[in-house]
């Protein structure tokens, strides 16, 4: 895995990791994950050690929004990338003492088989994660904790008290366009907490 760059987003704890593809006339080859290489950048990701405990794959139709999900006991960081289509990744800061509490960032991740690199986005514990799909897409995400039913929560991506001011206006427009066309959200996600409701829960002190 040849890591080319690690770039912080507008909320600096959320980072984009770019790695090389090796191309020739037949196509490309890449190592999309190697533990030793990820551990070499672990301190830049706020970790002492980078350890993957669970790997997931998801397929979504055009106009789907998923999230915003997070968990504790154990905490779960996520490393996410598109496998096809176009992913717009969503990260909401839920850390009570953070200067960016309640702010959300978007990052555009179209799958491009002709590029000589690919990208992961890293969301550490303390962020609620969501995904937006302007076209049919598949994604992979690697998790630093096992799924723990009963120790998870969700904030609705249509909650009125989220702060979108750090988002690229064009990407915010993509989000609003998908909503205006009747975005496909699960009932559970649509009915998720507001930010204020989450902060009123005693579990919010865990972040």
Secondary structure as GFF3:
##gff-version 3
##sequence-region A 1 207
A	DSSP	beta_strand	3	8	.	.	.	ID=ss1
A	DSSP	beta_strand	15	20	.	.	.	ID=ss2
A	DSSP	beta_strand	22	24	.	.	.	ID=ss3
A	DSSP	beta_strand	27	29	.	.	.	ID=ss4
A	DSSP	alpha_helix	35	40	.	.	.	ID=ss5
A	DSSP	three_ten_helix	42	45	.	.	.	ID=ss6
A	DSSP	beta_strand	54	60	.	.	.	ID=ss7
A	DSSP	beta_strand	64	71	.	.	.	ID=ss8
A	DSSP	beta_strand	78	84	.	.	.	ID=ss9
A	DSSP	beta_strand	86	93	.	.	.	ID=ss10
A	DSSP	beta_strand	104	110	.	.	.	ID=ss11
A	DSSP	beta_strand	117	123	.	.	.	ID=ss12
A	DSSP	beta_strand	127	133	.	.	.	ID=ss13
A	DSSP	beta_strand	137	143	.	.	.	ID=ss14
A	DSSP	beta_strand	152	154	.	.	.	ID=ss15
A	DSSP	alpha_helix	169	180	.	.	.	ID=ss16
A	DSSP	alpha_helix	187	190	.	.	.	ID=ss17
A	DSSP	alpha_helix	195	199	.	.	.	ID=ss18
A	DSSP	three_ten_helix	202	206	.	.	.	ID=ss19
###
